[in-house]
């Protein structure tokens, strides 16, 4: 799913950052059934490069324990701190 707004533009967009593909897929299905648009990211770098820059989500949900270290981002808390420092 892309980030562009189409016929479902009135639906709120959720960006999910979670490295667990099974869990994130389950959440993706649940949010879609609830009427939300959702974009899933499994890596912090793709979330920053595509999620925030182009999607402008209404909500962001992040896993706390990320199994990566992208520019010092090791946890969801690190990512949240970086989001608050940027203006999007």
Biopython code that builds the backbone (N, CA, C, O; Angstrom):
import numpy as np
from Bio.PDB.StructureBuilder import StructureBuilder

atoms = [
    (1, "UNK", "N", (0.845, -1.179, 0.000)),
    (1, "UNK", "CA", (0.000, 0.000, 0.000)),
    (1, "UNK", "C", (0.880, 1.228, 0.000)),
    (1, "UNK", "O", (1.828, 1.324, 0.778)),
    (2, "UNK", "N", (0.566, 2.166, -0.872)),
    (2, "UNK", "CA", (1.312, 3.402, -0.905)),
    (2, "UNK", "C", (0.769, 4.400, 0.096)),
    (2, "UNK", "O", (-0.166, 4.115, 0.845)),
    (3, "UNK", "N", (1.369, 5.563, 0.094)),
    (3, "UNK", "CA", (0.965, 6.587, 1.051)),
    (3, "UNK", "C", (-0.002, 7.593, 0.449)),
    (3, "UNK", "O", (-0.536, 8.441, 1.164)),
    (4, "UNK", "N", (-0.237, 7.513, -0.856)),
    (4, "UNK", "CA", (-1.102, 8.508, -1.464)),
    (4, "UNK", "C", (-2.541, 8.344, -1.009)),
    (4, "UNK", "O", (-2.991, 7.245, -0.682)),
    (5, "UNK", "N", (-3.246, 9.455, -0.996)),
    (5, "UNK", "CA", (-4.649, 9.430, -0.590)),
    (5, "UNK", "C", (-5.497, 9.208, -1.836)),
    (5, "UNK", "O", (-5.397, 9.956, -2.808)),
    (6, "UNK", "N", (-6.328, 8.180, -1.797)),
    (6, "UNK", "CA", (-7.209, 7.869, -2.927)),
    (6, "UNK", "C", (-8.640, 7.977, -2.454)),
    (6, "UNK", "O", (-8.988, 8.932, -1.760)),
    (7, "UNK", "N", (-9.470, 7.031, -2.808)),
    (7, "UNK", "CA", (-10.879, 7.095, -2.458)),
    (7, "UNK", "C", (-11.116, 7.010, -0.955)),
    (7, "UNK", "O", (-12.183, 7.393, -0.475)),
    (8, "UNK", "N", (-10.156, 6.524, -0.223)),
    (8, "UNK", "CA", (-10.301, 6.389, 1.224)),
    (8, "UNK", "C", (-9.605, 7.527, 1.967)),
    (8, "UNK", "O", (-9.107, 7.333, 3.076)),
    (9, "UNK", "N", (-9.570, 8.708, 1.360)),
    (9, "UNK", "CA", (-8.817, 9.823, 1.949)),
    (9, "UNK", "C", (-9.376, 10.307, 3.279)),
    (9, "UNK", "O", (-8.665, 10.966, 4.037)),
    (10, "UNK", "N", (-10.621, 9.998, 3.577)),
    (10, "UNK", "CA", (-11.186, 10.415, 4.850)),
    (10, "UNK", "C", (-10.788, 9.492, 5.990)),
    (10, "UNK", "O", (-11.020, 9.816, 7.154)),
    (11, "UNK", "N", (-10.202, 8.366, 5.680)),
    (11, "UNK", "CA", (-9.761, 7.448, 6.714)),
    (11, "UNK", "C", (-8.438, 7.936, 7.294)),
    (11, "UNK", "O", (-7.576, 8.444, 6.578)),
    (12, "UNK", "N", (-8.298, 7.770, 8.602)),
    (12, "UNK", "CA", (-7.046, 8.167, 9.248)),
    (12, "UNK", "C", (-5.955, 7.160, 8.903)),
    (12, "UNK", "O", (-6.205, 5.961, 8.778)),
    (13, "UNK", "N", (-4.743, 7.678, 8.752)),
    (13, "UNK", "CA", (-3.606, 6.847, 8.388)),
    (13, "UNK", "C", (-2.780, 6.506, 9.623)),
    (13, "UNK", "O", (-2.407, 7.385, 10.399)),
    (14, "UNK", "N", (-2.505, 5.229, 9.789)),
    (14, "UNK", "CA", (-1.668, 4.725, 10.876)),
    (14, "UNK", "C", (-0.369, 4.223, 10.260)),
    (14, "UNK", "O", (-0.399, 3.458, 9.296)),
    (15, "UNK", "N", (0.770, 4.643, 10.802)),
    (15, "UNK", "CA", (2.061, 4.067, 10.429)),
    (15, "UNK", "C", (2.489, 3.169, 11.576)),
    (15, "UNK", "O", (2.493, 3.576, 12.738)),
    (16, "UNK", "N", (2.845, 1.951, 11.232)),
    (16, "UNK", "CA", (3.270, 0.968, 12.215)),
    (16, "UNK", "C", (4.725, 0.626, 11.968)),
    (16, "UNK", "O", (5.097, 0.251, 10.857)),
    (17, "UNK", "N", (5.558, 0.754, 13.002)),
    (17, "UNK", "CA", (6.960, 0.362, 12.933)),
    (17, "UNK", "C", (7.148, -0.817, 13.871)),
    (17, "UNK", "O", (7.119, -0.660, 15.092)),
    (18, "UNK", "N", (7.341, -2.002, 13.295)),
    (18, "UNK", "CA", (7.512, -3.215, 14.088)),
    (18, "UNK", "C", (8.341, -4.198, 13.290)),
    (18, "UNK", "O", (8.033, -4.465, 12.128)),
    (19, "UNK", "N", (9.386, -4.741, 13.891)),
    (19, "UNK", "CA", (10.251, -5.674, 13.183)),
    (19, "UNK", "C", (9.710, -7.103, 13.153)),
    (19, "UNK", "O", (10.289, -7.957, 12.482)),
    (20, "UNK", "N", (8.636, -7.379, 13.848)),
    (20, "UNK", "CA", (8.014, -8.706, 13.856)),
    (20, "UNK", "C", (6.964, -8.752, 12.746)),
    (20, "UNK", "O", (5.891, -8.165, 12.883)),
    (21, "UNK", "N", (7.267, -9.445, 11.653)),
    (21, "UNK", "CA", (6.381, -9.430, 10.494)),
    (21, "UNK", "C", (5.043, -10.109, 10.752)),
    (21, "UNK", "O", (4.029, -9.682, 10.199)),
    (22, "UNK", "N", (5.011, -11.156, 11.576)),
    (22, "UNK", "CA", (3.756, -11.846, 11.866)),
    (22, "UNK", "C", (2.836, -10.945, 12.695)),
    (22, "UNK", "O", (1.656, -10.792, 12.377)),
    (23, "UNK", "N", (3.379, -10.357, 13.747)),
    (23, "UNK", "CA", (2.580, -9.476, 14.607)),
    (23, "UNK", "C", (2.118, -8.241, 13.843)),
    (23, "UNK", "O", (0.962, -7.835, 13.963)),
    (24, "UNK", "N", (3.014, -7.640, 13.055)),
    (24, "UNK", "CA", (2.644, -6.432, 12.323)),
    (24, "UNK", "C", (1.579, -6.726, 11.269)),
    (24, "UNK", "O", (0.724, -5.881, 11.002)),
    (25, "UNK", "N", (1.624, -7.912, 10.670)),
    (25, "UNK", "CA", (0.594, -8.278, 9.692)),
    (25, "UNK", "C", (-0.766, -8.421, 10.383)),
    (25, "UNK", "O", (-1.787, -7.991, 9.846)),
    (26, "UNK", "N", (-0.772, -9.020, 11.560)),
    (26, "UNK", "CA", (-2.021, -9.152, 12.325)),
    (26, "UNK", "C", (-2.588, -7.772, 12.672)),
    (26, "UNK", "O", (-3.790, -7.543, 12.541)),
    (27, "UNK", "N", (-1.731, -6.862, 13.110)),
    (27, "UNK", "CA", (-2.193, -5.493, 13.406)),
    (27, "UNK", "C", (-2.680, -4.781, 12.152)),
    (27, "UNK", "O", (-3.669, -4.049, 12.184)),
    (28, "UNK", "N", (-1.985, -5.000, 11.063)),
    (28, "UNK", "CA", (-2.391, -4.387, 9.799)),
    (28, "UNK", "C", (-3.813, -4.810, 9.428)),
    (28, "UNK", "O", (-4.642, -3.970, 9.078)),
    (29, "UNK", "N", (-4.089, -6.096, 9.504)),
    (29, "UNK", "CA", (-5.426, -6.596, 9.189)),
    (29, "UNK", "C", (-6.470, -6.027, 10.145)),
    (29, "UNK", "O", (-7.561, -5.650, 9.719)),
    (30, "UNK", "N", (-6.143, -5.965, 11.427)),
    (30, "UNK", "CA", (-7.084, -5.457, 12.415)),
    (30, "UNK", "C", (-7.433, -3.990, 12.137)),
    (30, "UNK", "O", (-8.605, -3.614, 12.151)),
    (31, "UNK", "N", (-6.415, -3.169, 11.886)),
    (31, "UNK", "CA", (-6.663, -1.754, 11.616)),
    (31, "UNK", "C", (-7.483, -1.569, 10.335)),
    (31, "UNK", "O", (-8.355, -0.702, 10.280)),
    (32, "UNK", "N", (-7.211, -2.372, 9.312)),
    (32, "UNK", "CA", (-7.982, -2.264, 8.077)),
    (32, "UNK", "C", (-9.454, -2.600, 8.324)),
    (32, "UNK", "O", (-10.337, -1.917, 7.804)),
    (33, "UNK", "N", (-9.725, -3.630, 9.101)),
    (33, "UNK", "CA", (-11.100, -4.002, 9.436)),
    (33, "UNK", "C", (-11.786, -2.884, 10.217)),
    (33, "UNK", "O", (-12.993, -2.684, 10.084)),
    (34, "UNK", "N", (-11.024, -2.157, 11.029)),
    (34, "UNK", "CA", (-11.573, -1.059, 11.823)),
    (34, "UNK", "C", (-11.788, 0.208, 11.005)),
    (34, "UNK", "O", (-12.344, 1.184, 11.508)),
    (35, "UNK", "N", (-11.349, 0.200, 9.739)),
    (35, "UNK", "CA", (-11.578, 1.344, 8.869)),
    (35, "UNK", "C", (-10.418, 2.307, 8.732)),
    (35, "UNK", "O", (-10.606, 3.414, 8.227)),
    (36, "UNK", "N", (-9.241, 1.931, 9.158)),
    (36, "UNK", "CA", (-8.057, 2.785, 9.038)),
    (36, "UNK", "C", (-7.256, 2.386, 7.809)),
    (36, "UNK", "O", (-7.297, 1.240, 7.361)),
    (37, "UNK", "N", (-6.530, 3.354, 7.277)),
    (37, "UNK", "CA", (-5.479, 3.042, 6.307)),
    (37, "UNK", "C", (-4.239, 2.774, 7.137)),
    (37, "UNK", "O", (-4.034, 3.429, 8.159)),
    (38, "UNK", "N", (-3.411, 1.831, 6.725)),
    (38, "UNK", "CA", (-2.218, 1.519, 7.507)),
    (38, "UNK", "C", (-1.044, 1.261, 6.585)),
    (38, "UNK", "O", (-1.183, 0.644, 5.528)),
    (39, "UNK", "N", (0.099, 1.738, 6.999)),
    (39, "UNK", "CA", (1.364, 1.496, 6.305)),
    (39, "UNK", "C", (2.323, 0.895, 7.316)),
    (39, "UNK", "O", (2.559, 1.470, 8.379)),
    (40, "UNK", "N", (2.874, -0.264, 6.983)),
    (40, "UNK", "CA", (3.743, -1.002, 7.900)),
    (40, "UNK", "C", (5.200, -0.846, 7.480)),
    (40, "UNK", "O", (5.537, -0.945, 6.300)),
    (41, "UNK", "N", (6.049, -0.601, 8.463)),
    (41, "UNK", "CA", (7.493, -0.521, 8.246)),
    (41, "UNK", "C", (8.166, -1.480, 9.212)),
    (41, "UNK", "O", (7.785, -1.572, 10.379)),
    (42, "UNK", "N", (9.172, -2.195, 8.718)),
    (42, "UNK", "CA", (9.877, -3.161, 9.550)),
    (42, "UNK", "C", (11.249, -2.650, 9.993)),
    (42, "UNK", "O", (11.908, -3.274, 10.826)),
    (43, "UNK", "N", (11.672, -1.532, 9.444)),
    (43, "UNK", "CA", (12.978, -0.946, 9.776)),
    (43, "UNK", "C", (12.824, 0.543, 10.027)),
    (43, "UNK", "O", (12.036, 1.217, 9.364)),
    (44, "UNK", "N", (13.582, 1.048, 10.990)),
    (44, "UNK", "CA", (13.509, 2.474, 11.321)),
    (44, "UNK", "C", (13.926, 3.347, 10.143)),
    (44, "UNK", "O", (13.335, 4.404, 9.923)),
    (45, "UNK", "N", (14.942, 2.921, 9.377)),
    (45, "UNK", "CA", (15.386, 3.762, 8.270)),
    (45, "UNK", "C", (14.304, 3.915, 7.213)),
    (45, "UNK", "O", (14.139, 5.008, 6.672)),
    (46, "UNK", "N", (13.561, 2.860, 6.900)),
    (46, "UNK", "CA", (12.498, 2.990, 5.908)),
    (46, "UNK", "C", (11.343, 3.821, 6.466)),
    (46, "UNK", "O", (10.684, 4.547, 5.722)),
    (47, "UNK", "N", (11.102, 3.716, 7.754)),
    (47, "UNK", "CA", (10.072, 4.530, 8.406)),
    (47, "UNK", "C", (10.395, 6.015, 8.272)),
    (47, "UNK", "O", (9.512, 6.815, 7.962)),
    (48, "UNK", "N", (11.652, 6.391, 8.501)),
    (48, "UNK", "CA", (12.036, 7.796, 8.386)),
    (48, "UNK", "C", (12.101, 8.257, 6.936)),
    (48, "UNK", "O", (11.708, 9.381, 6.625)),
    (49, "UNK", "N", (12.593, 7.398, 6.047)),
    (49, "UNK", "CA", (12.744, 7.803, 4.654)),
    (49, "UNK", "C", (11.419, 7.848, 3.901)),
    (49, "UNK", "O", (11.245, 8.674, 3.006)),
    (50, "UNK", "N", (10.486, 6.970, 4.254)),
    (50, "UNK", "CA", (9.228, 6.899, 3.520)),
    (50, "UNK", "C", (8.020, 7.231, 4.380)),
    (50, "UNK", "O", (7.104, 7.913, 3.920)),
    (51, "UNK", "N", (8.004, 6.765, 5.612)),
    (51, "UNK", "CA", (6.829, 6.907, 6.457)),
    (51, "UNK", "C", (6.513, 8.327, 6.846)),
    (51, "UNK", "O", (5.412, 8.815, 6.592)),
    (52, "UNK", "N", (7.443, 8.981, 7.445)),
    (52, "UNK", "CA", (7.184, 10.341, 7.929)),
    (52, "UNK", "C", (7.270, 11.374, 6.819)),
    (52, "UNK", "O", (6.493, 12.329, 6.787)),
    (53, "UNK", "N", (8.204, 11.184, 5.923)),
    (53, "UNK", "CA", (8.441, 12.190, 4.894)),
    (53, "UNK", "C", (7.289, 12.272, 3.898)),
    (53, "UNK", "O", (6.901, 13.366, 3.489)),
    (54, "UNK", "N", (6.740, 11.124, 3.505)),
    (54, "UNK", "CA", (5.746, 11.110, 2.448)),
    (54, "UNK", "C", (4.322, 10.794, 2.914)),
    (54, "UNK", "O", (3.362, 11.211, 2.267)),
    (55, "UNK", "N", (4.172, 10.080, 4.000)),
    (55, "UNK", "CA", (2.843, 9.628, 4.409)),
    (55, "UNK", "C", (2.100, 10.614, 5.292)),
    (55, "UNK", "O", (0.875, 10.696, 5.206)),
    (56, "UNK", "N", (2.778, 11.349, 6.118)),
    (56, "UNK", "CA", (2.160, 12.256, 7.082)),
    (56, "UNK", "C", (1.030, 11.556, 7.839)),
    (56, "UNK", "O", (-0.142, 11.897, 7.681)),
    (57, "UNK", "N", (1.401, 10.569, 8.664)),
    (57, "UNK", "CA", (0.386, 9.763, 9.352)),
    (57, "UNK", "C", (-0.363, 10.544, 10.432)),
    (57, "UNK", "O", (0.128, 11.535, 10.972)),
    (58, "UNK", "N", (-1.564, 10.059, 10.720)),
    (58, "UNK", "CA", (-2.348, 10.605, 11.825)),
    (58, "UNK", "C", (-1.895, 9.998, 13.142)),
    (58, "UNK", "O", (-1.928, 10.654, 14.183)),
    (59, "UNK", "N", (-1.472, 8.741, 13.090)),
    (59, "UNK", "CA", (-1.005, 8.014, 14.269)),
    (59, "UNK", "C", (0.239, 7.223, 13.907)),
    (59, "UNK", "O", (0.393, 6.773, 12.771)),
    (60, "UNK", "N", (1.127, 7.057, 14.882)),
    (60, "UNK", "CA", (2.310, 6.214, 14.718)),
    (60, "UNK", "C", (2.342, 5.231, 15.878)),
    (60, "UNK", "O", (2.239, 5.623, 17.041)),
    (61, "UNK", "N", (2.485, 3.951, 15.554)),
    (61, "UNK", "CA", (2.601, 2.908, 16.568)),
    (61, "UNK", "C", (3.956, 2.243, 16.361)),
    (61, "UNK", "O", (4.308, 1.857, 15.246)),
    (62, "UNK", "N", (4.716, 2.114, 17.458)),
    (62, "UNK", "CA", (6.061, 1.553, 17.347)),
    (62, "UNK", "C", (6.301, 0.444, 18.351)),
    (62, "UNK", "O", (5.830, 0.487, 19.488)),
    (63, "UNK", "N", (7.034, -0.530, 17.906)),
    (63, "UNK", "CA", (7.537, -1.579, 18.787)),
    (63, "UNK", "C", (8.614, -0.945, 19.664)),
    (63, "UNK", "O", (9.387, -0.111, 19.191)),
    (64, "UNK", "N", (8.670, -1.332, 20.931)),
    (64, "UNK", "CA", (9.719, -0.767, 21.782)),
    (64, "UNK", "C", (11.074, -1.368, 21.450)),
    (64, "UNK", "O", (12.050, -0.636, 21.288)),
    (65, "UNK", "N", (11.148, -2.679, 21.349)),
    (65, "UNK", "CA", (12.427, -3.366, 21.127)),
    (65, "UNK", "C", (12.648, -3.613, 19.642)),
    (65, "UNK", "O", (12.152, -4.595, 19.090)),
    (66, "UNK", "N", (13.386, -2.731, 19.001)),
    (66, "UNK", "CA", (13.731, -2.907, 17.595)),
    (66, "UNK", "C", (15.058, -3.648, 17.502)),
    (66, "UNK", "O", (15.988, -3.358, 18.255)),
    (67, "UNK", "N", (15.147, -4.585, 16.601)),
    (67, "UNK", "CA", (16.368, -5.378, 16.448)),
    (67, "UNK", "C", (17.279, -4.746, 15.400)),
    (67, "UNK", "O", (17.672, -5.396, 14.432)),
    (68, "UNK", "N", (17.601, -3.502, 15.599)),
    (68, "UNK", "CA", (18.499, -2.794, 14.690)),
    (68, "UNK", "C", (19.147, -1.625, 15.424)),
    (68, "UNK", "O", (18.812, -1.330, 16.572)),
    (69, "UNK", "N", (20.059, -0.980, 14.757)),
    (69, "UNK", "CA", (20.682, 0.222, 15.290)),
    (69, "UNK", "C", (20.923, 1.157, 14.117)),
    (69, "UNK", "O", (22.027, 1.216, 13.575)),
    (70, "UNK", "N", (19.897, 1.879, 13.733)),
    (70, "UNK", "CA", (19.983, 2.828, 12.632)),
    (70, "UNK", "C", (20.205, 4.209, 13.213)),
    (70, "UNK", "O", (19.316, 4.762, 13.862)),
    (71, "UNK", "N", (21.375, 4.769, 12.987)),
    (71, "UNK", "CA", (21.738, 6.102, 13.478)),
    (71, "UNK", "C", (21.446, 6.257, 14.968)),
    (71, "UNK", "O", (20.966, 7.303, 15.404)),
    (72, "UNK", "N", (21.738, 5.208, 15.755)),
    (72, "UNK", "CA", (21.540, 5.264, 17.189)),
    (72, "UNK", "C", (20.125, 4.951, 17.638)),
    (72, "UNK", "O", (19.815, 5.037, 18.826)),
    (73, "UNK", "N", (19.274, 4.594, 16.708)),
    (73, "UNK", "CA", (17.883, 4.263, 17.039)),
    (73, "UNK", "C", (17.792, 2.768, 17.325)),
    (73, "UNK", "O", (17.816, 1.951, 16.404)),
    (74, "UNK", "N", (17.686, 2.419, 18.591)),
    (74, "UNK", "CA", (17.640, 1.011, 18.990)),
    (74, "UNK", "C", (16.270, 0.607, 19.526)),
    (74, "UNK", "O", (15.940, -0.578, 19.562)),
    (75, "UNK", "N", (15.472, 1.591, 19.943)),
    (75, "UNK", "CA", (14.167, 1.295, 20.536)),
    (75, "UNK", "C", (13.110, 2.230, 19.951)),
    (75, "UNK", "O", (13.422, 3.241, 19.322)),
    (76, "UNK", "N", (11.847, 1.857, 20.182)),
    (76, "UNK", "CA", (10.756, 2.736, 19.784)),
    (76, "UNK", "C", (10.841, 4.085, 20.472)),
    (76, "UNK", "O", (10.455, 5.103, 19.899)),
    (77, "UNK", "N", (11.350, 4.099, 21.708)),
    (77, "UNK", "CA", (11.520, 5.361, 22.439)),
    (77, "UNK", "C", (12.543, 6.255, 21.740)),
    (77, "UNK", "O", (12.363, 7.471, 21.675)),
    (78, "UNK", "N", (13.613, 5.660, 21.218)),
    (78, "UNK", "CA", (14.607, 6.431, 20.466)),
    (78, "UNK", "C", (13.973, 7.057, 19.227)),
    (78, "UNK", "O", (14.209, 8.224, 18.914)),
    (79, "UNK", "N", (13.162, 6.260, 18.526)),
    (79, "UNK", "CA", (12.490, 6.745, 17.319)),
    (79, "UNK", "C", (11.523, 7.876, 17.681)),
    (79, "UNK", "O", (11.484, 8.896, 16.994)),
    (80, "UNK", "N", (10.746, 7.704, 18.749)),
    (80, "UNK", "CA", (9.799, 8.737, 19.179)),
    (80, "UNK", "C", (10.529, 10.031, 19.519)),
    (80, "UNK", "O", (10.047, 11.118, 19.199)),
    (81, "UNK", "N", (11.678, 9.921, 20.160)),
    (81, "UNK", "CA", (12.471, 11.110, 20.485)),
    (81, "UNK", "C", (12.953, 11.822, 19.246)),
    (81, "UNK", "O", (12.986, 13.052, 19.207)),
    (82, "UNK", "N", (13.325, 11.068, 18.240)),
    (82, "UNK", "CA", (13.787, 11.664, 16.993)),
    (82, "UNK", "C", (12.635, 12.326, 16.240)),
    (82, "UNK", "O", (12.824, 13.365, 15.608)),
    (83, "UNK", "N", (11.447, 11.734, 16.303)),
    (83, "UNK", "CA", (10.285, 12.330, 15.652)),
    (83, "UNK", "C", (9.983, 13.698, 16.251)),
    (83, "UNK", "O", (9.683, 14.647, 15.527)),
    (84, "UNK", "N", (10.064, 13.795, 17.571)),
    (84, "UNK", "CA", (9.718, 15.057, 18.231)),
    (84, "UNK", "C", (10.741, 16.151, 17.934)),
    (84, "UNK", "O", (10.441, 17.332, 18.106)),
    (85, "UNK", "N", (11.931, 15.783, 17.496)),
    (85, "UNK", "CA", (12.948, 16.771, 17.188)),
    (85, "UNK", "C", (12.837, 17.299, 15.759)),
    (85, "UNK", "O", (13.410, 18.337, 15.428)),
    (86, "UNK", "N", (12.094, 16.574, 14.913)),
    (86, "UNK", "CA", (11.933, 16.996, 13.514)),
    (86, "UNK", "C", (10.592, 17.670, 13.331)),
    (86, "UNK", "O", (9.652, 17.421, 14.086)),
    (87, "UNK", "N", (10.507, 18.507, 12.346)),
    (87, "UNK", "CA", (9.211, 19.117, 12.036)),
    (87, "UNK", "C", (8.704, 18.530, 10.733)),
    (87, "UNK", "O", (9.329, 18.681, 9.683)),
    (88, "UNK", "N", (7.581, 17.870, 10.810)),
    (88, "UNK", "CA", (6.967, 17.253, 9.638)),
    (88, "UNK", "C", (5.613, 17.817, 9.415)),
    (88, "UNK", "O", (4.928, 17.424, 8.470)),
]
sb = StructureBuilder()
sb.init_structure("model")
sb.init_model(0)
sb.init_chain("A")
sb.init_seg("    ")
for serial, (resi, resn, name, xyz) in enumerate(atoms, 1):
    if name == "N":
        sb.init_residue(resn, " ", resi, " ")
    sb.init_atom(name, np.array(xyz, "f"), 0.0, 1.0, " ", f" {name:<3s}", serial, name[0])
structure = sb.get_structure()
